[in-house]
Amino acid sequence: MFFISLAALIYTYIVYPLFMFLMAQLYPKRWEKAPYPASVSAIMAVSNAEHLVEHQLQRLTSLPASQVQQIIVVSDGSTDRTNCILQGSSDPRLYLVLLSEHHGKASALNRGISMATGEILFFVDVRPQFEVHSVSHLIENFADPSVGCVTGELELRKTTHDGAASAVSGLYWRYEQWIRMNEAAWDSPLGVYGGFYAARKSLVDEFPDGLLLDDMFQPLMIMSKGYRCVIDKAARAVDIWPSEIRDEFLRKVRTLAGNFQLIAHSPWLLTPRNRLFLQFFSHKIARLIAPYFLICALVTSTMLAFSRHHWLVLALLQWGFWILAAAALRHRVPVVHRLASSASAFLVLNCAAVMALYKFLFTQGPLHKIWVNAPGSSAQLQEKG
């Protein structure tokens, strides 16, 4: 059981990423990028975002009318000044939908999609910062008829972060981006950054009500129709990441619970109908079950430590790693702070996977409401995005 667990963990975190790197290098699928004169509708869903919506609305209305012909903003049951700020804009391209009740981002996006007239739908959240040329870069990728969905490269702002949160938004995010870039080079990434991406309207499906991961559902549905999803590194967006590891834990629980929800809603993802089955299993499913292999490796090596010295060494190494990770969550560990922060981030991410399964199985009511946090926190901002 120890060696089975070890093999599963090595495959998940080392073998699969290296395999994708090799495939991207040996069998890259390049795509055409050129000016593409398509009509574009921008869609943004917001909820209680009075401190952010004015700046984002200014960014959207500053986009040339020749580039974006329609701007649709859906206010999802906002109870603060969000609606007043939105109604203060006089841009003729702006279409407002002010919902009286909160239904969740998926339902809000569906309202926006139903009103869109553009050939290309540009989805944007209230929080990310982007430049005009970044939107142009996204649209240019649709010159290739095989491309159905495009996302940009996300840069994370991480000032005043604690050690573990900084490790998540630093080392872990670079690792994730590297895997996604390789997946995109070989075929397609499994999802996009939901705050900044574009898709062909003819390929877009309606989001199921209460869906958490719109940024995985839509690309996967588009790819099931035979199209690709690509990442354009020239299209950059800057976003805020939770500055405290507690908020990152909450964000991750919600995201991973969304993985379980997506599988329950679309079981075809676990069948040969999914041409990205290898990526989906290795990148998503394996991450969800990795915590149980970690526990199994720790328990089996500890049991074997009573009979063999080399098992004692393996057990002590694991216990030392997890104790260091837990201690670094509360205290700055001298000398080994960087290593301890990375260990803490790894611990938190795996704990989030376990909690996500619990939340998915036992949450009563809409799953998109599982995240409740203090007003104004970074976690709440992520939810509102």
C-alpha positions in Angstrom: 0.0 0.0 0.0 2.9 2.4 0.7 4.4 1.9 -2.7 1.1 2.1 -4.5 0.5 5.4 -2.7 4.0 6.6 -3.5 3.6 5.7 -7.2 0.2 7.5 -7.4 1.7 10.7 -5.9 4.8 10.6 -8.1 2.6 10.2 -11.2 0.3 13.0 -10.1 2.9 15.6 -9.3 5.9 14.7 -11.4 5.3 12.1 -14.2 2.2 13.6 -15.7 3.6 17.2 -15.8 6.8 15.9 -17.4 4.7 13.8 -19.9 2.8 16.9 -20.9 6.0 18.9 -21.3 7.4 16.2 -23.6 4.2 16.1 -25.7 4.2 19.8 -26.0 7.8 19.8 -27.2 7.5 16.8 -29.5 4.0 17.2 -30.9 3.0 20.8 -30.6 -0.3 21.9 -32.3 0.2 25.4 -33.5 -2.6 27.7 -34.5 -3.0 30.8 -36.6 -3.3 34.3 -35.1 -4.2 37.3 -37.2 -6.5 40.3 -37.1 -10.1 39.0 -36.9 -12.9 41.5 -37.7 -15.6 39.9 -35.6 -18.4 41.6 -33.6 -17.7 41.2 -29.8 -20.1 41.3 -26.8 -18.5 41.8 -23.4 -20.3 40.1 -20.5 -19.7 40.8 -16.8 -21.6 39.4 -13.8 -21.3 41.4 -10.6 -22.7 41.2 -7.1 -22.1 43.8 -4.3 -19.0 45.1 -5.9 -19.3 48.8 -5.3 -15.6 49.3 -4.6 -14.6 47.6 -7.9 -17.3 48.0 -10.5 -16.7 51.6 -11.4 -13.0 51.0 -12.4 -13.9 47.9 -14.3 -16.7 49.6 -16.1 -14.3 52.4 -17.1 -12.0 49.8 -18.6 -14.8 48.2 -20.6 -16.1 51.4 -21.9 -12.6 52.6 -22.8 -12.4 49.7 -25.3 -12.8 51.0 -28.9 -16.4 50.7 -30.3 -14.8 49.0 -33.3 -13.5 46.3 -31.1 -16.3 45.8 -28.6 -19.8 46.6 -29.9 -21.8 45.6 -26.8 -21.2 45.6 -23.1 -23.6 43.6 -20.9 -23.4 43.9 -17.2 -25.6 41.7 -15.0 -26.0 42.7 -11.4 -26.8 39.6 -9.5 -29.0 40.7 -6.6 -26.7 43.5 -5.4 -27.7 45.3 -2.3 -25.0 48.0 -2.1 -24.3 50.9 -4.4 -23.3 48.7 -7.4 -26.6 49.3 -9.3 -26.4 53.1 -8.8 -22.8 53.1 -10.1 -23.8 51.1 -13.1 -26.8 53.3 -13.9 -24.5 56.3 -13.9 -22.8 55.3 -17.1 -24.0 56.8 -20.4 -22.1 54.6 -22.8 -24.7 53.6 -25.6 -23.1 50.1 -25.8 -24.0 49.4 -22.2 -26.9 47.0 -21.5 -27.8 46.6 -17.8 -29.6 43.7 -16.2 -30.4 44.4 -12.5 -31.6 41.2 -10.8 -33.6 41.7 -7.6 -32.4 38.4 -6.1 -29.0 36.6 -6.0 -29.0 33.5 -8.2 -25.3 32.9 -8.6 -22.8 33.7 -11.3 -23.9 30.9 -13.7 -27.5 32.2 -13.9 -26.2 35.8 -14.2 -24.0 34.8 -17.1 -26.9 33.0 -18.8 -28.9 36.3 -18.8 -26.0 38.1 -20.4 -25.5 35.4 -23.0 -29.1 35.5 -24.0 -28.8 39.2 -24.8 -25.5 39.0 -26.6 -25.4 39.7 -30.3 -21.7 39.4 -31.0 -20.0 36.6 -32.8 -17.4 36.5 -30.0 -18.3 36.6 -26.3 -15.7 38.2 -24.1 -16.2 37.1 -20.4 -14.7 39.3 -17.8 -15.0 39.6 -14.0 -15.2 42.8 -12.0 -11.7 42.4 -10.4 -9.0 41.7 -13.0 -7.1 44.6 -14.6 -6.3 44.4 -18.3 -5.1 46.6 -21.2 -6.9 47.3 -24.4 -4.3 45.4 -26.5 -5.0 42.3 -24.3 -8.5 42.1 -25.6 -7.3 42.5 -29.2 -4.9 39.6 -28.7 -7.7 37.4 -27.4 -9.8 38.1 -30.5 -7.0 37.5 -33.0 -6.8 33.9 -32.0 -10.2 33.2 -33.6 -8.7 33.7 -37.0 -7.9 30.0 -36.7 -11.2 28.1 -37.3 -10.2 25.3 -35.0 -10.1 27.6 -32.0 -13.3 27.9 -30.0 -12.1 29.4 -26.7 -9.2 31.7 -25.8 -7.8 32.7 -22.4 -4.9 35.0 -21.5 -2.1 34.7 -19.1 -2.9 35.6 -15.5 -0.4 37.5 -13.4 -1.1 37.4 -9.6 -0.6 40.5 -7.4 0.7 39.2 -4.1 1.7 42.2 -1.9 1.4 41.8 1.9 0.8 38.0 1.6 1.6 35.7 4.4 4.2 33.0 3.7 1.9 30.1 2.8 -0.4 32.3 0.7 2.6 33.7 -1.1 3.8 30.2 -1.8 0.4 29.3 -3.3 0.3 32.4 -5.6 4.0 32.1 -6.4 5.6 28.6 -6.7 2.4 26.7 -6.9 0.8 29.1 -9.5 3.9 29.0 -11.7 3.8 25.2 -11.6 0.1 25.2 -12.5 0.7 27.7 -15.3 3.5 25.6 -16.7 1.3 22.5 -16.8 -1.6 24.4 -18.5 0.7 26.0 -21.1 2.0 22.5 -22.0 -1.6 21.2 -22.2 -2.5 24.1 -24.5 0.5 23.5 -26.7 -0.3 19.8 -27.2 -4.1 20.3 -27.4 -6.1 22.3 -24.9 -6.0 23.2 -21.2 -8.9 21.8 -19.1 -10.1 25.2 -18.1 -9.5 28.9 -18.4 -9.2 31.9 -16.1 -12.8 32.7 -15.7 -12.2 36.4 -15.2 -10.8 37.0 -18.6 -11.5 34.8 -21.6 -13.4 34.7 -24.9 -15.4 32.1 -26.9 -17.4 31.8 -30.1 -21.1 32.4 -29.3 -22.2 29.7 -31.7 -20.4 27.2 -29.5 -21.4 28.5 -26.0 -23.8 26.4 -24.0 -26.1 27.6 -21.3 -24.5 27.2 -17.8 -26.4 24.8 -15.4 -28.0 26.8 -12.6 -25.8 26.9 -9.5 -22.6 25.8 -11.4 -19.4 26.8 -9.6 -16.8 26.3 -12.4 -18.1 28.1 -15.4 -14.5 28.5 -16.5 -14.1 24.7 -16.8 -17.6 23.8 -18.0 -17.6 26.1 -21.0 -14.2 25.2 -22.4 -14.9 21.5 -21.9 -18.2 21.7 -23.7 -16.6 23.7 -26.6 -13.8 21.1 -26.8 -16.4 18.3 -26.9 -17.6 19.8 -30.2 -14.2 19.3 -31.7 -12.7 22.7 -31.1 -9.6 23.8 -29.2 -9.0 26.1 -26.2 -5.8 28.0 -26.3 -3.8 30.3 -24.1 -2.4 33.6 -25.5 0.6 34.8 -23.4 0.3 38.2 -25.0 -3.1 38.7 -23.5 -2.3 39.5 -19.9 -4.6 40.2 -17.0 -3.6 41.1 -13.4 -5.7 39.8 -10.5 -5.6 39.9 -6.7 -5.0 36.6 -4.8 -6.1 36.1 -1.2 -3.4 37.5 1.0 -4.0 35.1 3.9 -3.9 31.4 3.7 -7.3 31.0 5.4 -8.9 32.9 2.5 -7.0 30.8 0.0 -8.2 27.7 1.8 -11.8 28.8 1.4 -11.3 29.7 -2.2 -9.7 26.3 -2.9 -12.5 24.4 -1.1 -15.1 26.1 -3.3 -13.1 25.4 -6.5 -12.5 21.8 -5.7 -16.1 21.3 -4.6 -16.9 22.6 -8.1 -14.9 19.8 -9.6 -17.1 17.2 -7.9 -20.1 19.1 -9.0 -18.9 19.2 -12.6 -18.3 15.5 -12.6 -21.8 14.8 -11.2 -23.4 17.1 -13.8 -21.3 15.8 -16.8 -20.3 12.2 -16.1 -19.2 11.9 -19.8 -16.0 13.6 -18.7 -15.0 10.2 -17.3 -15.7 8.3 -20.5 -13.8 8.0 -23.9 -16.2 10.7 -25.3 -13.9 13.1 -23.5 -10.9 13.5 -25.8 -9.0 15.1 -22.9 -9.7 12.2 -20.6 -6.0 11.7 -19.8 -5.5 15.3 -18.9 -8.8 15.4 -16.9 -8.0 12.3 -14.9 -4.3 13.2 -14.3 -4.7 16.9 -13.6 -8.1 17.0 -11.8 -9.2 13.6 -10.5 -5.7 12.6 -9.3 -5.4 15.8 -7.4 -8.7 15.1 -5.6 -7.7 11.7 -4.4 -4.0 12.6 -3.7 -4.7 13.5 0.0 -5.8 9.9 0.7 -2.6 8.5 -0.8 -0.7 10.9 1.4 -2.5 9.7 4.4 -2.0 6.1 3.4 1.7 6.6 2.8 2.1 8.2 6.3 0.1 5.5 8.1 1.7 2.5 6.4 5.3 3.7 6.8 4.5 4.5 10.5 3.2 1.0 11.0 6.2 -0.6 9.3 8.6 1.6 11.3 8.2 -0.7 14.3 9.8 -3.5 12.4 12.4 -2.0 10.1 14.9 0.9 10.5 14.6 2.2 7.0 10.8 2.5 7.4 11.4 4.5 10.6 13.5 7.0 8.5 10.7 7.3 5.9 8.1 7.7 8.6 10.1 10.4 10.5 10.7 12.3 7.3 7.0 12.4 6.6 6.1 13.4 10.1 8.7 16.0 10.1 7.4 17.5 6.8 3.8 17.7 8.0 4.7 19.0 11.5 6.9 21.7 9.8 4.0 22.5 7.5 1.5 22.8 10.3 3.8 24.9 12.5 4.6 27.3 9.7 0.9 28.2 9.4 1.0 29.8 12.8 4.6 30.8 13.2 7.4 32.0 11.0 10.0 29.2 11.2 13.5 30.6 11.3 16.0 29.7 8.5 13.7 27.3 6.7 10.8 29.8 6.2 10.7 29.4 2.4 10.6 25.6 2.6 8.2 25.7 5.5 5.8 28.1 3.6 5.8 25.7 0.5 5.1 22.8 2.8 2.2 24.8 4.5 0.8 25.6 1.1 0.9 21.9 0.1 -0.8 20.9 3.3 -3.6 23.5 2.9 -4.3 22.6 -0.7 -4.7 18.9 0.2 -6.8 19.6 3.2 -9.0 21.8 0.9 -9.5 18.7 -1.3 -10.8 16.7 1.6 -13.1 19.5 2.8 -14.3 20.0 -0.7 -15.6 16.5 -0.9 -17.4 16.9 2.4 -19.0 20.2 1.3 -20.1 18.6 -2.0 -21.7 15.6 -0.3 -23.3 17.3 2.7 -24.1 20.9 1.7 -27.8 21.6 1.8 -29.1 24.1 -0.7 -27.2 25.7 -3.6 -23.5 24.8 -3.7 -22.5 28.2 -4.9 -23.5 29.6 -1.4 -21.0 27.4 0.5 -18.5 30.3 0.8 -19.4 32.7 3.5 -16.7 35.1 4.7 -16.2 38.4 6.4 -17.3 41.5 4.4 -14.5 43.0 2.3 -12.1 40.0 2.6 -10.1 38.8 -0.4 -12.0 35.6 -0.3 -15.3 37.4 -0.7 -13.9 39.4 -3.6 -13.0 36.2 -5.3 -16.6 34.9 -4.8 -18.0 38.1 -6.2 -15.7 37.9 -9.3 
